[in-house]
């Protein structure tokens, strides 16, 4: 079953142009994939420790995972990974657990070494057992979701009717977020996103415990994940439908947050290949390396990723830069496939951001949305509402949101983040959210299966515009494949902003892998989550359809 359920082939796209776009995206992505496979980062190594069960923080809030990884790095380096030094110390010292070892390391009472011979084999085996146990916990959480989806079914096309309604909660206090999220679910939200506190992506550690002091969002912590998942499970049973939970796996701790999300059964995670680079000035190399591990975890956990192409259109013109959205989506698809994500886990993003004063702006929006829908028929696309051109005129804003909802229904979008008529004024009140949910419910119910009746004229403006954007995408992908993706990012190709390969935050956390590098989590995930599109860069013109959405 396609996630979207909309008929395909309305734009008469040239199959060879689509195949060329995917071939070029694969060629552009390949050097980045090789780099990610030949490097590690401090966050990847900390993610292994968290997967193996290391939790908690010192009295000042610094996580034990940071203490332990830093101690290993200071003494023997991370070029061979943290696994061998850490489990060698566990096997040959007085420390009974990872937590005990981390606390001793923080006090400078552990001498790490890179073991050899039989000691190395013993350490490797112990680390692999710990990693396998952690992945087993993720597998059990995924099985819980599958059981709840059977008990509280939502994948059916009519329960709830598509698209899924996605709503953001962002108070800064997890104990305020919970009742707001439950209220939103009762009003019709199918997906609740707990937006992160401003600036968390720039922290090189994951805060610990329940938090109540976030700014314009709530900190992404394991305890906050656990509390919100439990609250949504409660309201899901009350409503008789499964309510999905979303958070953000981005920033300097992307691999760790992805791991915690898998352990606490989140359903969707914001996870884009270039967002942190462009909009948070995080080093490109660090981002791509961290991203691969995070997506391997997402693949294993059955988490749907949401990519961030919508953000490009907040800084670049939504008409002139429409092809950069397609290019980024194709790159996100390739990186996602290589990390083991199925099409049904690729929540590729785009947005309704064309200036409404432009003549025929709605027709242009329909052309772009339908193009994305046809290029990725098996993907649960996430369509973002108007933001850049929202003003203090709440009546115009409410009308613009209705047009966005209409475009989402007409083009078979999978997930729509509901717009707020007060977007340009303040953080929405609960009453604003109720009105926004009423808007999308009306449009969705009134339109029904309008997508099956929406058939652009073969020689009309929508078809010609879609073909133009696809052609521009192929041209840009050709240049990126020749010149390099890192160079394209440095030139401001995406979202206008220029980010050089060796600039930004977090480059000091990037480590080339030495011969003999060991990370048992990566070994397990590489072996058991093979690239579903391997060797298929020139395959089907419109991707792989027909997969069930796992979340």
N, C-alpha and C positions, 0 to 999 in steps of 0.2 A: 504494500500500500504506500503510495506517495504521501509524504507528510502534508502536502498542500491540497491535493485533490483537484486542482484546477487543470482543465485541458491544456495541452501544450501545442506548440507549433503555430501560434497565431501570427508570429512576426516573419515567418518564412526566412529564417536566418540561414545563411550559407553554411552548410555543415563543414566545409573545408576551412572557412574562416574561424569557426569555433575550435576545430581541431588544431589549427595553427596557433590560436591563442593559448591553448593548453600546453602545446609543445614548447612554446616560448616561455611560458610561466615555469615549466619544469626546468628548462635550461637556466633561467634566471635564478631559480631557487637552489640549484645544485651546489654552487660554491658555499652558500650559507649552510646547507645541510652538512656538507663536509666539515665546515668549521665547527658546527654544533656537535658533531660526532667525534671531533678530535680535541675538544676542550671541556673543561668543567668549570663550575663557579662555586663560590662559598655557599651560595644558597642551595645549589644542587646537593652538595655534601651535607648540609644541614637537613635537607629534606629526607635524606637517607636515615639520618639519626632519628628524626621525628617518626618516620615510617616504622622504625625499629622499636618505637615506644618511648623515646625520650620526651619528657614533658616538663613544664614548670620553668620558673625563673628565680633569680636571686632577689634579695630584699629591695633592690633598686629597679627591678623589672627587666633586667637583662636575662634573656632566655638561656637555659643551660645548653641548648643546642649551639648557641653562639659561642659560649665559653669553651665548649669541647672542640668545636671546629677550629676556633682561633688558636687554641693550645696546640693542636696537631699541626696547623699551618706554621706556627712560629717555630716549632721544634724540628719537624721533618718535611714540611711543605705538603701541599695537596695534589702535587703532580701525579701521584700514584693513587689518589683518592683517600678518603678518611677511613674506609672500611678496615684495611689491614692494620694500621697503627692502633685504631680504637679497639678492635676485637682482640688483637694481640695483647694489649694492656689488660683487657678484661680477663683473658684466659690465664695470664701470667702474673696477675697482681692480686691484691686483697679485696678488690672492689667487687661487690656482689651484683651490681646493676649499672646500666648506663648512667642513671641519675647519680649514683655514688661516685662513679668515675668522673663525671662532669664537675661535681662539687669539689672533688679533690684537685682536678685540673685547674679550676678557677683559683684555688689557693696555691698553685704552683707545686703541688705534691705528686705529680705524675711525670715520669720520663717516658716519652713515646719513642718508638723506633720503627723502622721499616723492616719487618721480619723477612727472613729468607728461609728457603728449604721447607722442612716439615712444619716449622712454626708458622710460616706463611700459609701453608695449606690448611692448617688448623684454624687460623684466623679467618681465612676466606670461607671455609665451611660454616663457621659460627655466624659470620656476617650474613651469608646467604640464607641461613635458617631464620635469622631475625628479619631480613627483608621479606622473605617468603611469608612469614607470619603476619607482617604488616599488610602485604598485598592481600593476604587471606581475609583480613579484617575489612578491607575495601570491597572485596568480592562479596562478603556477607552483607554489607550495607547495600550493595547493588541488588542482591537477592531480596532484601527487605523492600526496596522500591518496587521491584517486579511483583512481589506479593501484594503490596498496597494498590498497585495499578489494576491488579485482578479484582481486588476487593472493592476499590473505589475507582472504577474505570474512567479514564479520560481520553485514551487515544482514539476512540471512535469519532468519526467525522461529525456526529451530531451531539456529542456529549463531552465537552462543551462544543458548540458550533465553532468552526474556525473563523477567523484567526484566534489564537490564544491571546487573552488580554493581560498585558504586562504592566505592573504598577510599581513605582518606587516608594520606599519608606526611608526617611532620612532625618531622624530627630537628633541623633548623637547619643541617645540613651537607649540601650537595648531593652530596658524595661518599659520605655515609652513606645519603642518600635513594635513590640509584641501586640498590644491591643490594637494599634493602628493597622498592622498587617492582618490581624484576624478580622477587623471591621472591613478592610478592603476585600478580603476573600468573601465575606458575606454579601458584599455589594456586587460581586461578579468577577473579581480579579482571579485569573487562572495562574499567574506567575507573580510572585512578590520578590522584588529586588531590594536588598538592604544596601544602599549606597555607602561607600566607604568614607571615613573621615578625610577631610581635605589634607593632602600631604602624606597620607600613609604610604603611598607608593614609593616615597623617597626614604622611608625608614628601612634600614638594613637589618631589621629584626621584626618578628611578629609579636605584638603585645600579648600579654597573658591574661586570661580570666575574662569575666564579664566587665564591660566598660560602660560608663555613664557620662563621659565628657568629650565625645567627639564633636568636631566642628563641621557643620553642613553634611553630616553623615556619621555612621557608627563604625568604630574600629572592627576590622575583620580579625577575629580571634576564634580559636577553637571553641571556647565556651559560648561565645555569642552565636556561633554556628549551631551548637547543640541546643541552646535555648530556643532559637527561632525555629529550628526544624521540629522540635517537640511541640511548639505552639501551633505550627501549621499542620502537623499531624492531627492534633486535637480538633482543629476547625475543619480539617478534611473529613474526619469521621462524622462530625456534626452535619456537614453539608452533603455527604455522600459522594464527594468527588475529590480527587487528589490535587492539592494545591502545591505548585512547584516553588522552590526556593532558589534564588540567584544571589551571587556575590561576585567579587572581583579578584581574579587571579592575574594580577599585573604588578608591575613595579619591581623593586629590588628583591622581594621575597616571593616572586611568582611561583617557583617550584614548591616552596613550603606551604603556601596558602592553598595551592592545588591539592597537595597531600592531605591537609587538614579538611578540605572540602570533601574529598573522597571518603575520609574516615567518619565524617559526620553526615553523610548522605545528602549533600546538596545536589541539585538537579541541573542547574545551568551555572556557567561562570563566564564573566567577561574575560576574554582572552584573545587579544589581537596581536598580529605579528609586528605592527609598527606603532601602535598608539603610544606606548611608554616612551619610545624614542622621540617622537615628534612633539607630543604634548606635555611630557614630563622631563624631557632632556635626560633620559637614561641612556647610557652608552649602547650603541647599536649591537656591538658584539655580545655584551652581557645579556641583552634582551633576547636575541635569537637563540643563544645557548640555553638560557633559562626556559625559554618558551618550549623548546623541544621536550624537555623532561616534563614540564607541566602538562603538555598535551598527551604525553604517554600515560600519565596518571588519569587524565580526563577520559581517555579512551578506555582504560581498564575499569573506571568507576561508572561508565555509562553516562557521563555528564555531557550535556550539550554546551558547546562553547558559543558565546556571542562575540562576534568580531566588531571592530570599531570604525568601519569606513564612514559612518555618518559624521564622525568628527572632522574629516577632511573638509566637509561642506560647510562647516562653521567658520573656517578660515579662508577657504577658496570658494570661487563662484560655482554654484551648483550646476550651472549649464556648461560653462567652459571646462570644468574639472570633472564632468560626469564620467569620462573614460578612466580617470585615476581610481575611481571607486571600483570599476570592473577589474582593473589590473590588480588592485589590492585583494579583491575577492578571489581572483584566480590564484594569487600567491598564497593567500590563507588556505585555500583548498589544497594546494600542493603540499605546503608545510604540514597541514593537518593530516592528510593521507599518509605522508611519510612517517608521522608519529603514531599511526595506527587508528586515527579517527575515521569512522564510517561517514558516508554522506549525511546520514540521518543525525549526526552529531555536529554538523557544520552550520551553526546559526549565523550565516553570513549577514553582515549589516549593511544597510543603506538608509537614506533619509529623505523626507519631504521638505526640502530646504530651498527650493527655487523661489526667488523674489516674487510675491503674489502680484506685484504691479506689472510684471512682464506679460505682454499679450499671450494668450494661450498657455499660460504657465501650467494649468492643470493637464493639458494634453501632453506637455513635455514630461510632467511627473509620471503620467500613465505610461509613456514610452519607456522611461527609465525603469520603472518598477516591473513592467512586463518583461523587459529585456533580462533583468536579473532573475525573474521567476523562470524564464525559459532556459537560461544558461545553467541553472542549478535546480533541476526539477525534483531531486531527491533530498534537498537541503531544507531544514526548517528556518527559512529566512526571517530575520528580525528587522522590522521596518520602524524607523524612528520618526517622531512627530516634528512639526515645525517648531523651531526655537529661535533661529537667528532673526527672523522677521516678525516675531511676536512683539507687540507694543503694549502700552497701557490700555488700549481699547479692548476691553474684555469681550465685547460683542463680536468684533471682527475676529478676535482670537478664537472664540468658540466656533464661529463659522469655518475658519481655516482648519481647525481640528476636525470638524465634520467632513470636510473635503479630504483630509488625510485618511480618516476612517473609511470613506468611500473608496479611495484609491486602493487601500489595503484589501478591501473585500473584492473589488473588481478584478484585481490582478492576482488573487489567490495567495496573499502573503500569509505566513505561518504564525508569526508572533508580532503583535503591534504594541509598542509602548504608548500608552494613552497620553495624549497631549493635555495640557492645562491652560485654560484661558488666561490665567494669571502668571504664565511662564515668565513674562518680562517684568514682573512686579515684585514678587516675594516668594518664599517657600510656601507651597500650597497649603491651605487649610484643609481639614477633613471635608468640609462642605464643597471645596473646589474639586476634590477627588470624586466625591459623590456625583457632581454634575458631569465630570469628565467620563465616569463610568456609565452614566445615563446616556450620554452622547453616543459612545461606542456601542452600547447595547441596542439603541434605536437603529443605528445604521446597519449593524450586523443582522438584526432580526428583520428589518424592513427589506434588506437586499437579498437575504437568503442566498441562493446559489446563482447570484447575478454573474459571477465569473464565467459560468458556462455560456451565457448569452453575450458576453463582451467579445466581439470579433472585429478588430481593427481592419479597415479597408486595405486590401493588398497594396494599393498604390498611394495610400494616404500618408499623412504627416507622421503618425505614430510609427508606422513601419519604417519609413525613411529615416526618421530620427534614431530609432534603435539601431539600424544598420550603420549609420554614421558613427555612433558611439562605439559600436563593436569594431569598426574599422580603425578608429583612433586608438582603441585599446590594443589591437594587434600591432600597430605601428609603434606605440610606446613600449610594449613588451619586447619588441625587436631591439629597440635601443638599450633597454635595461639588460637584456640577455647579452648584448655585445659589450656594454660598458661596465656592468656590475650593479647589483642592487644597492650595495653600500654607497656607491658613487651617486646613484639616483637619489637616495635619501639625503646625501650631502648637498645635492644641487637644489633641494626644495621641491622635488617632483610631487610629493604627497603633502597636501595641506599647506603648501607654500614654505613652511619653516625649514631651514637648512640645519642638518645635524651631521657633523663629520664623524667618520668611523672611530676615531680615537678620542672623541670629546664626550662630554656628558658625565653623568654620575655612575659609579659602579665598575668602571674599567679595572680598578685595582682588585676586584674580586674575580676576575677572569684568569684561569690557569690552564695552560696547555697540558694535555694528558701526556704522561711519559709512557714508554713501553712498559707493559705490566700494570697499567692502570686498572683498578678494581672498583666497581660499583655494582653490587649484586642486584640492586633494584633495576638499574638500566639493563643488565644482562637478562633478567627475567622478562622485563617489558619488551625488549627487542625481540626475544625469542617467541613470546606469546601474543604480541600485538603486531603482526606483520603489516607492512604497507599494503592496504587493499587496492591501491592503484598502481602498484609496481609494474613497470613495463607497459602501462596503458596510457602514456601521455598522448598518444595519437589515437586513442580509443574512441568510445562513443561521443558523438558530437555534443551531446547535452549532459554529459555526466552519467552517473549511475543512479537510476531511479529504483523505486520499488522496495526500499528498505524501511523497516519499522523504526519509528523513533524510540530510542531506549529510555527516554525520561518523560 
